[in-house]
Amino acid sequence: MHAYTPGVQHEPTSPGGRLPSDAASRWELYRLLADPVRPRLLALTAAEELGVGELSELLREGQPKISRHAAALRDAGLLLARKQGTWTLLRLAPAAAADPVVADAVRAGTAACDADGTLARIAEVLASRDATTREFFARSGRPLRVGPPLELGAYLAAIAPLLPHRALAVDVGTGDGSLLEVLSPLFDRVIAVDRSDAQLALAEERIRRRDLNNVELVRGEYDGQAFRELVLERAGRSGGADVVFAARLLHHAPQPARGIAAIASLARPSGGAVCVLDYEAHEDAALCEQEADLWQGFDPRHLLRFAEEAGLVDITIRRLPRAWQGEGPDRHLVWQLLVGRRGEATIAPTV
């Protein structure tokens, strides 16, 4: 398969991209176009950007001969060339097409190529470009890799322009920073906070390895006044983050209601989003002991009440598919996602 991206181009050398108008130059132009192959070459490259080998196939001429003709037309400013690997792709120069003599040559070449079926064969030549790719994927292509793709960041970066508010995101309780691989491509700036030096060291290594250069790591308490002031400073006139994420944090919070209030206070007023990912209520006390959890998840009704008391509006709560829950010791639990927006009356909790 051949990819087509901008390469080296050769533009007409005459001033303003126009062909010379003096008598001697016009005579040379007539002489240049006298060979019957050249008008056909101009006609084909006017219809489609084609490689030298493809033009050789279409015109049923040897590739060296096509290369010589193409070089002469390029030197005269009639063709533009683009290098792509070992390929040289040719197309008719737009400025040349405006010249009446060249336009007449293109018409003559088009008529000749149409009469003998050469123009119709362009589609066949183009279709053969991806023959190798078709064969590769007909054999099932690459082996299936289960889980998020390694190129996930590229896909998220493509989605980012679709988000109306993506200046600043906050990841509270970032841990080893796994969520940062999702947030960094989506947002212009990300602030991640954690109180554990060990966890922050892991997050810092992840940032280095994955080139997450728009992430700022902060050691501190997400519900502390110092961190809130930092977020407000980084947010500037917006007054807070566009989105605040708390992924599997709340079941570690001594006071979950106060925790959601602190998280909500970091979002920008009147519309900043808050996303809380946590467990539904469960009976696995052994897991809580193993993971130092304070709470065995939350009834969705209680979670909703916490969010409403924190001043969030437009609240939705949904269960997540098991397939999205990773391979950790908590994968058997029911995960729930609460999403709400900060209302005007949201008040920062007292410290």
LINHU-V66234 format. One record per residue. N is the residue number from 1. RES is the residue in one letter. PHI is phi in whole degrees, -180 to 180 (none if undefined). OMEGA is omega in whole degrees, 0 to 359 (999 if undefined). Layout:
n & res & phi & omega
N & RES & PHI & OMEGA
N & RES & PHI & OMEGA
This chain:
n & res & phi & omega
1 & M & none & 179
2 & H & -114 & 176
3 & A & -92 & 183
4 & Y & -122 & 179
5 & T & -131 & 183
6 & P & -56 & 178
7 & G & -131 & 182
8 & V & -77 & 178
9 & Q & -123 & 179
10 & H & -116 & 183
11 & E & -93 & 176
12 & P & -56 & 185
13 & T & -90 & 181
14 & S & -77 & 184
15 & P & -58 & 177
16 & G & 71 & 178
17 & G & 77 & 180
18 & R & -98 & 178
19 & L & -73 & 181
20 & P & -61 & 185
21 & S & -111 & 181
22 & D & -71 & 188
23 & A & -60 & 182
24 & A & -63 & 180
25 & S & -67 & 179
26 & R & -66 & 177
27 & W & -62 & 179
28 & E & -64 & 180
29 & L & -66 & 177
30 & Y & -59 & 181
31 & R & -65 & 181
32 & L & -62 & 186
33 & L & -91 & 182
34 & A & -70 & 179
35 & D & -68 & 185
36 & P & -64 & 180
37 & V & -70 & 188
38 & R & -69 & 174
39 & P & -60 & 178
40 & R & -67 & 178
41 & L & -64 & 177
42 & L & -65 & 182
43 & A & -65 & 181
44 & L & -67 & 180
45 & T & -76 & 172
46 & A & -76 & 181
47 & A & -80 & 185
48 & E & -163 & 172
49 & E & -73 & 187
50 & L & -131 & 176
51 & G & -79 & 180
52 & V & -59 & 179
53 & G & -64 & 179
54 & E & -68 & 177
55 & L & -65 & 177
56 & S & -62 & 178
57 & E & -66 & 183
58 & L & -66 & 184
59 & L & -88 & 180
60 & R & 55 & 176
61 & E & -124 & 179
62 & G & -63 & 182
63 & Q & -62 & 177
64 & P & -60 & 180
65 & K & -67 & 179
66 & I & -63 & 179
67 & S & -62 & 180
68 & R & -66 & 178
69 & H & -62 & 181
70 & A & -64 & 180
71 & A & -63 & 179
72 & A & -65 & 180
73 & L & -70 & 176
74 & R & -67 & 180
75 & D & -61 & 179
76 & A & -84 & 179
77 & G & 83 & 182
78 & L & -88 & 179
79 & L & -120 & 171
80 & L & -110 & 181
81 & A & -117 & 177
82 & R & -132 & 180
83 & K & -86 & 175
84 & Q & -143 & 185
85 & G & 62 & 179
86 & T & -88 & 181
87 & W & -89 & 165
88 & T & -120 & 181
89 & L & -99 & 186
90 & L & -121 & 173
91 & R & -146 & 179
92 & L & -69 & 178
93 & A & -70 & 181
94 & P & -56 & 181
95 & A & -65 & 181
96 & A & -67 & 182
97 & A & -63 & 180
98 & A & -79 & 180
99 & D & -75 & 184
100 & P & -62 & 180
101 & V & -68 & 179
102 & V & -67 & 179
103 & A & -61 & 178
104 & D & -67 & 178
105 & A & -65 & 178
106 & V & -63 & 179
107 & R & -62 & 180
108 & A & -65 & 179
109 & G & -65 & 179
110 & T & -64 & 179
111 & A & -61 & 181
112 & A & -66 & 181
113 & C & -70 & 178
114 & D & -72 & 184
115 & A & -65 & 183
116 & D & -99 & 175
117 & G & 85 & 182
118 & T & -66 & 180
119 & L & -61 & 182
120 & A & -66 & 182
121 & R & -80 & 178
122 & I & -59 & 181
123 & A & -61 & 179
124 & E & -65 & 180
125 & V & -64 & 180
126 & L & -65 & 180
127 & A & -64 & 181
128 & S & -73 & 180
129 & R & -60 & 184
130 & D & -101 & 180
131 & A & -61 & 180
132 & T & -64 & 179
133 & T & -64 & 179
134 & R & -59 & 180
135 & E & -64 & 181
136 & F & -62 & 183
137 & F & -76 & 173
138 & A & -67 & 176
139 & R & -91 & 180
140 & S & 82 & 174
141 & G & 63 & 183
142 & R & -81 & 176
143 & P & -63 & 180
144 & L & -68 & 175
145 & R & -116 & 183
146 & V & -76 & 178
147 & G & 106 & 181
148 & P & -59 & 179
149 & P & -70 & 179
150 & L & -66 & 179
151 & E & -93 & 181
152 & L & -55 & 181
153 & G & -57 & 179
154 & A & -66 & 179
155 & Y & -68 & 180
156 & L & -66 & 178
157 & A & -62 & 177
158 & A & -71 & 179
159 & I & -77 & 188
160 & A & -49 & 182
161 & P & -62 & 179
162 & L & -81 & 181
163 & L & -84 & 183
164 & P & -71 & 182
165 & H & -131 & 184
166 & R & -144 & 181
167 & A & -73 & 187
168 & L & -145 & 172
169 & A & -124 & 177
170 & V & -123 & 176
171 & D & -113 & 182
172 & V & -89 & 185
173 & G & 65 & 188
174 & T & -65 & 180
175 & G & 62 & 181
176 & D & -81 & 174
177 & G & 84 & 183
178 & S & -61 & 179
179 & L & -68 & 182
180 & L & -64 & 179
181 & E & -68 & 176
182 & V & -90 & 186
183 & L & -74 & 186
184 & S & -57 & 179
185 & P & -71 & 185
186 & L & -90 & 188
187 & F & -117 & 179
188 & D & -65 & 183
189 & R & -146 & 180
190 & V & -133 & 173
191 & I & -112 & 181
192 & A & -120 & 184
193 & V & -123 & 174
194 & D & -156 & 181
195 & R & -99 & 183
196 & S & -99 & 177
197 & D & -63 & 181
198 & A & -64 & 179
199 & Q & -67 & 179
200 & L & -65 & 177
201 & A & -63 & 178
202 & L & -66 & 179
203 & A & -63 & 180
204 & E & -63 & 178
205 & E & -66 & 178
206 & R & -63 & 179
207 & I & -60 & 180
208 & R & -66 & 184
209 & R & -67 & 186
210 & R & -102 & 177
211 & D & 55 & 178
212 & L & -89 & 192
213 & N & -75 & 180
214 & N & -100 & 182
215 & V & -103 & 175
216 & E & -112 & 178
217 & L & -90 & 181
218 & V & -132 & 173
219 & R & -94 & 180
220 & G & 168 & 179
221 & E & -99 & 182
222 & Y & -65 & 181
223 & D & -99 & 179
224 & G & -89 & 181
225 & Q & -65 & 182
226 & A & -62 & 180
227 & F & -70 & 179
228 & R & -61 & 179
229 & E & -65 & 178
230 & L & -64 & 179
231 & V & -62 & 179
232 & L & -62 & 179
233 & E & -66 & 181
234 & R & -69 & 182
235 & A & -74 & 179
236 & G & 69 & 188
237 & R & -68 & 181
238 & S & -69 & 175
239 & G & 82 & 178
240 & G & 164 & 182
241 & A & -76 & 175
242 & D & -69 & 178
243 & V & -142 & 174
244 & V & -119 & 182
245 & F & -111 & 173
246 & A & -133 & 186
247 & A & -98 & 178
248 & R & 52 & 180
249 & L & -108 & 193
250 & L & -64 & 181
251 & H & -72 & 173
252 & H & -101 & 186
253 & A & -79 & 178
254 & P & -58 & 179
255 & Q & -129 & 186
256 & P & -56 & 180
257 & A & -63 & 178
258 & R & -66 & 179
259 & G & -62 & 178
260 & I & -65 & 178
261 & A & -62 & 179
262 & A & -66 & 179
263 & I & -63 & 181
264 & A & -63 & 182
265 & S & -69 & 180
266 & L & -85 & 181
267 & A & -80 & 179
268 & R & -68 & 182
269 & P & -61 & 174
270 & S & 55 & 172
271 & G & 134 & 177
272 & G & -61 & 186
273 & A & -92 & 176
274 & V & -128 & 180
275 & C & -122 & 180
276 & V & -117 & 178
277 & L & -108 & 180
278 & D & -158 & 184
279 & Y & -91 & 164
280 & E & -73 & 179
281 & A & -56 & 182
282 & H & -141 & 184
283 & E & -114 & 184
284 & D & -85 & 180
285 & A & -67 & 180
286 & A & -64 & 178
287 & L & -64 & 179
288 & C & -59 & 180
289 & E & -68 & 180
290 & Q & -64 & 185
291 & E & -101 & 180
292 & A & 59 & 177
293 & D & -78 & 176
294 & L & -87 & 185
295 & W & -128 & 178
296 & Q & -89 & 180
297 & G & 73 & 186
298 & F & -141 & 170
299 & D & -65 & 181
300 & P & -56 & 179
301 & R & -66 & 179
302 & H & -70 & 179
303 & L & -61 & 178
304 & L & -62 & 180
305 & R & -64 & 178
306 & F & -58 & 183
307 & A & -67 & 179
308 & E & -65 & 178
309 & E & -66 & 178
310 & A & -81 & 178
311 & G & 89 & 178
312 & L & -83 & 179
313 & V & -129 & 180
314 & D & 52 & 187
315 & I & -85 & 172
316 & T & -128 & 175
317 & I & -131 & 180
318 & R & -140 & 173
319 & R & -80 & 178
320 & L & -104 & 177
321 & P & -62 & 179
322 & R & -57 & 183
323 & A & -63 & 181
324 & W & -94 & 190
325 & Q & -100 & 173
326 & G & 70 & 184
327 & E & -124 & 182
328 & G & -79 & 181
329 & P & -66 & 180
330 & D & -100 & 186
331 & R & -68 & 181
332 & H & -84 & 180
333 & L & -79 & 173
334 & V & -91 & 179
335 & W & -96 & 178
336 & Q & -129 & 181
337 & L & -122 & 175
338 & L & -104 & 177
339 & V & -128 & 177
340 & G & -146 & 179
341 & R & -123 & 181
342 & R & -71 & 175
343 & G & -90 & 183
344 & E & -64 & 187
345 & A & -90 & 181
346 & T & -60 & 183
347 & I & -121 & 178
348 & A & -65 & 179
349 & P & -68 & 176
350 & T & -74 & 182
351 & V & -88 & 999
